[in-house]
Amino acid sequence: MKNSIQQTFAALAVITLAGSAFAGAVVGRPAPNFTATDIAGKTVHLSDYKGKVVVLESYNQDCPFCHNQYKTGAMQALQRDLTAKDVVWLIVDSVNDKNSSYRSPQQASKDRIAEQMAVTDWLDDHSGAIGHLYGMQTTPDMFVINKDGILVYAGAIDNRPDPFHNPLRARNYVREAVNDLLAGKAVAVPETKPYGCSVKYAD
């Protein structure tokens, strides 16, 4: 039974592996600015964080690939480590409000606490505006923006496209990208293929 489940999710990972084109978000160019509302009802502009390193995480709590990152504590550990270094971490929740995986702002606030997330903010993107702007195709799908507002990394969270692996033992591309930036270096691996569930857009 477990083998059949693993095979099913492995097939899903292959189906949702994305290409190297990221719509309006192009590595090496200014990250597209956006205005969003967070789950507390506050207006957030990406430009508010210029001068800081920013991580964007496309997220769906019901996706087994996201769930694996959180149930192991790997994603929260990375969030704690990076936000302690003054990195901004924004959850982008683009699940449309007609989908069964949609979380209302009230429920998302509870989930944030229950999952012990160490994120800067959770953006309610049920319209899909930010997701489409950045070409987010999977959950998770990760983007790193440098202090000058340039997109320097786009792609997978790590090198193990498997919802059953231990993320704590994987090569984490986001950690590497941010550490390169904080060390004053160019990002060694600026693009990878994201993997995960498809983003549950309205269209």
Buried (B, 14 or more C-beta within 10 A) or exposed (E): EEEEEEEEBBEBBEEBBBEEEBEEBBBEEEBBEBEBBBBEEEEBEBEEBBEBBBBBBBBBBBBBBBBBBBEBBBBBBBBBBBBEEEBBBBBBBBBBEEEEBBBEBEEBBEBBEEBEBBBBBBBBBBBBBBBBBBBBBBBBBBBBBBEEBBBBBBBBBBEBBBBEBEBEEBEBBBBBBBBBBBEEEEBEBBBBBBBBBBBBBEE
